[in-house]
Amino acid sequence: MIHSLFLINCSGDIFLEKHWKSVVSQSVCDYFFEAQEKAADVENVPPVISTPHHYLISIYREKIFFVSVIQTEVPPLFVIEFLHRVADTFQDYFGECSETAIKDNVVIVYELLEEMLDNGFPLATESNILKELIKPPTILRSVVNSITGSSNMGETLPTGQLSNIPWRRAVVKYTNNEAYFDVIEEIDAIIDKSGSTVFAEIQGVIDSCIKLSGMPDLSLSFMNPRLLDDVSFHPCIRFKRWESERVLSFIPPDGNFRLLSYRVSAQNLVAIPVYVKHMISFKENSSSGRFDVTIGPKQNMGKTVEGVIVTVHMPKAVLNMNLTSTQGSYTFDPVLKVLTWDIGKITPQKLPNLKGIVNLQSGAPKPEENPSLNIQFKIQQLAISGLKVNRLDMFGEKYKPFKGVKYITKAGKFQVRT
Amino acid sequence: MTDSKYFTTTKKGEIFELKAELNSDKKEKKKEAVKKVIASMTVGKDVSALFPDVVNCMQTDNLELKKLVYLYLMNYAKSQPDMAIMAVNTFVKDCEDPNPLIRALAVRTMGCIRVDKITEYLCEPLRKCLKDEDPYVRKTAAVCVAKLHDINAQLVEDQGFLDTLKDLISDSNPMVVANAVAALSEIAESHPSSNLLDLNPQSINKLLTALNECTEWGQIFILDCLANYMPKDDREAQSICERVTPRLSHANSAVVLSAVKVLMKFMEMLSKDLDYYGTLLKKLAPPLVTLLSAEPELQYVALRNINLIVQKRPEILKHEMKVFFVKYNDPIYVKLEKLDIMIRLASQANIAQVLAELKEYATEVDVDFVRKAVRAIGRCAIKVEQSAERCVSTLLDLIQTKVNYVVQEAIVVIKDIFRKYPNKYESVIATLCENLDSLDEPEARAAMIWIVGEYAERIDNADELLESFLEGFHDESTQVQLQLLTAIVKLFLKKPTETQELVQQVLSLATQDSDNPDLRDRGYIYWRLLSTDPVAAKEVVLAEKPLISEETDLIEPTLLDELICYIGTLASVYHKPPSAFVEGSRGIVHKSLPPRTGSSESAESPDAAPSGAPPSEQPAVIPTQGDLLGDLLNLDLGPPVSGPPVATSSVQMGAVDLLGGGLDSLMGGTGFTAPSAVMPANLGPPPSGGLGDLFDLAGGVGTLSGSHVAPKTVWLPAMKAKGLEISGTFSRQVGAISMDLLLTNKALQVMSDFAIQFNRNSFGLAPAAPLQIHAPLAPNQTVEISLPLNTVGSVMKMDPLNNLQVAVKNNIDVFYFSTLYPLHILFVEDGKMERQMFLATWKDIPNENEAQFQIKDCPLSADAVSSKLQGSNIFTVAKRNVEGQDMLYQSLKLTNGIWVLAELRIQPGSPSFTLSLKCRAPEVSHYVYQAYETILKN
């Protein structure tokens, strides 16, 4: 099982280590640094590295490498999932998962890691339980603690730890009982030069924020549940009920959680809400090129496309770009060769356009590759797949909760090839 | 008010100051001090000097302080074992605390302190905690057993903790069950022989129930454990699958992949006609695809596994090609894996899309990825014939880009396309030749040279081109040098007139100026060929080459089946069985897919079979290198060369070989192997030296026609012979001995050019004719052949006497195995002795040459025995009845003229016979007795 964990920042400093069995020397990370050097780009470090005596499985989150050391045959996915869970927990506790946040709370981090894993076996990873065991730091609490001398460590066994619903605390009390569901859909797509869709699918999630007292038993039904044929559920969802009635029935965790994620892949269901007209070309032997991109709405179900940002990784030979935009502002990072054009809202009457001259390194050969455009956008109040929540019912408790559903569509990995 | 304040130091010396604070009277100050200590510890600072002071803080009611001290203890107890003992009392006391959280914490921490003295005190509290009323304590204690086992395995066994742990599998709390399974799995990994996870339908049912209710991590442990279970029939397999499928919708990808493993494995048992089988196939695709939308690290592991799944069951993902299309900002390791899977899924239906994508990738920035994309185009051409033309034109377009590495990669793959479709696309050679100068990588140069040599007759200036390469001959890599040598020889054979000088130049470069033995050898071979017989040279050098197979880079089927059992593990990421890389692999048990039920093959669980022996422990079948050399020379050059004497290859060896082979067929290929290659189901491990047992085993289903023929057994398992599996037996019919062979090609390439050779043996057995396999053996094809044998070969006494060492050659390599032949194939037809002669000989042979044996459990009458033996050329000379016993006097003659006389005493009503053998060469007696046993019992 998981032997040790090292947290390493981008400049290669090991700023935290934790061992669950015997101590493994820091020198094991040298193999990781070697791989990191070879990969050149931080994102390209392979997640599984073998060393003569250990295996290093790592993830890269928020500019921190979480490198775990294992010695025996362990499912790598198990380790990777766990590491992501650790990062999520830090995020949850400290508001951000950064080197400073971890260093500022190093003792809590250590206590957390000790609670999450015992001898390499996961112990308590549900945020609800952890928060009962170790209270998250708040300014108020640390002030109170220092005055009263009380501890931020739970003294009793977390209630959910052994029940059949480990995700929920037992005694939950709210004055306002609320249940919110956010249906968030991301469109992953590859559009080719000519504007036709090479690949498109929708990755959807329903994130919930449930603040309900007691032990509510909820059931959520959809207008068109047939859309959901490829789903991953939070453990609280009763699978049998879904199989037979296509209704999500569950006792929710307390607070924020992801209720389910789903994928819609049928090409005809995936609408592409924007189109791009582009002309990027480099002239032979003149160390310059032309850049002209226009973006417009399409299949947007009558809603406004907003928050549009276009990023382009320009070829290495590009020195700088002189462009003019009809809308929004653009920046070009000459080191990373990244052009970012922040457009904002698209108004169909006047389509945003960015065009101008690209300056290349003199003498460099004409770049072979054509840059791809990465597009981000948001559409409020629309789930592009057409998924609609029908109703939410609550059983088991007497009060009337306040219910809310919000829809939003975003671009995921939305790429246009040129 | 953050913890970073703990890192600040003062001038006085950090340790000194902390010491003072730790000994402070104020609780709050103490706690702050311990926090500072912990903070230093987390960054790897050595604060072990504070050990006594920190331990002093342990006795406290404050849970947080207690936990912090425990954290410290775990880290430093090892370096201060004597001091750690001070903590024991507090631990033991805490294990009795009314608060379950503290009980669990104490037992958990104690287990983490790897100090012998502490572990001694751990046993009693641990025993109590394993039976604690609170499940939280029990589940913590379960893990603690695994910890203790890691420190002192013997102690755990002596204290009976393993049994307690096994009992916990039936615990009422699913969390406890999951942890018990996890602990047992971890212990079992270091003790593969111990039958710790002894699964039966009852315990499986418990696990399946717990599966629904435990945490996601517990589900992973349980699923991995389930995957090791071997259902007794397809109905059980189906019911387990039904209960596991809901896990495919879990949000935790590790749970999903573990569930996929269980399903992939048990699916093997389901009949393909079953409706459920189809449903299951359909259910598997979406979760696999969903894994690809996760974080890149998860994607990578998922892709490596999908790569295996696609090879095993391409039908699952055949419609999902598009999800493997590469996004430009995927990490490189994801891109390369996606590309690999795209090729595997490429088919006539989607080839257009795939090619368009690949062409797109070939203009990307990342060099490694571009190269792989170009190579992928070539693989498409080879895989999907209809697309070949389009692939070639795409490659030509890419060559036009003149991007150096693209051109080189393209040339390498075009060479393969030429091999696959000869005489079809040679028109492009001209374009290729234009780029000759830009090639600077050995592989590309070698490929280009090969093309020039192969098509020398169509390239006008082939000699000039090759000559240009020759200038820097010595600076080239070996690959290029060898290719250049061959190419020029080809050129010479095609255009002898103009190129004589060139060929002489290259031959002298290769043979005289090179210090590379491979190059020299090849040079000499060509030289001699050319000088002695140019016609033969033409036949050798310009021989028609076998086509290259369609799918490249496929994992060998036997390995693939094993890897399927390891889905989700490191093995699946490395595509190697765990024995190949996991440290301390002594313990790895080979896993295998279950056989499809309803087949006649053995349903024996491979887990139960002693299959754990890693290859290194098996004695080599052929003992010494010396013999090999002898055989090799024999094989290649015809006349036997006297080799060094054969080192003892004991019966054990034969037995192990047989065992190995049998097991391989059981393990590796169950469900797929040709039926004849499978051992009888009642196969147990033959004790070493038990030749008789060996025949017992082998003789399960023999039929009696002519001389007794044992069923075929695997002599040479595919794993040892690069995919060639040989099973066989010996027979004797009307005076002719033959070796009946069954050759199966389990590799991915065509096998041809078979030849066989025997080492010298006790009775001079030798092939009477060459091995006649006319057509090349295609993958998965089996050929049955009977090889006539004679006994005029050279003789050398073997130990055991009937040991036969065989070398088989094919186009791939030479393989060796040894087998034991039954002696009765050597009993000749004229072995009946005259009565008088018999009496005289019997008296003549000294009594010390007489050997007595018991033949048990043979309920045959004297007449039946007599006629049965006669079929195998053991002749009854006389029959007498003495004191109610039947006495049979029998004679037989071996091929080398040795007479063996026998007296067989049969007591009516008793199934045991007494066999007395007399022979001038008493060493054969034992083997004759074995022949008797074999014949009579079949």
Interface residues (C-beta under 8 A of the other chain):
Chain A: M1 I14 F15 L16 E17 K18 H19 W20 K21 S22 V23 Q26 A39 D41 E43 N44 P46 P47 V48 S50 H53 Y55 I57 S58 I59 Y60 Q71 T72 E73 V74 P75 P76 L77 F78 I80 E81 F82 H84 K103 D104 N105 V106 V107 I108 V109 Y110 E111 E114 D118 N119 F121 P122 L123 T125 E126 I139 S142 V143 S146 G149 S151 N152 M153 G154 E155 T156 L157 Q161 L162 N164 P166 D188 I190 D192 V198 F199 E201 Q203 D229 D230 V231 S232 F233 H234 P235 F239 K240 E243 R258 L260 S261 R263 S265 H313 P315 K316 E368 E369 N370 S372 N374 K413 Q415 R417
Chain B: M1 T2 D3 S4 Y6 F7 K27 E28 K31 K35 I38 A39 T42 V43 G44 N62 L63 E64 L65 K67 L68 L71 N75 K78 N99 P100 L101 R108 G111 C112 R114 D134 P135 Y136 K139 T140 V143 C144 A146 K147 D150 N173 P174 M175 N179 A182 A183 E186 E189 E213 T215 E216 W217 I220 D224 P246 S249 H250 A251 N252 S253 A254 V256 L257 S258 P286 P287 V289 T290 S293 E295 P296 E297 L298 Y300 V301 A302 K322 V323 F325 K327 Y328 N329 P331 I332 Y333 Q353 A356 E357 E360 T363 E364 V365 T401 V403 G568 T569 L570 A571 V573 Y574 P578 F581 V582 E583
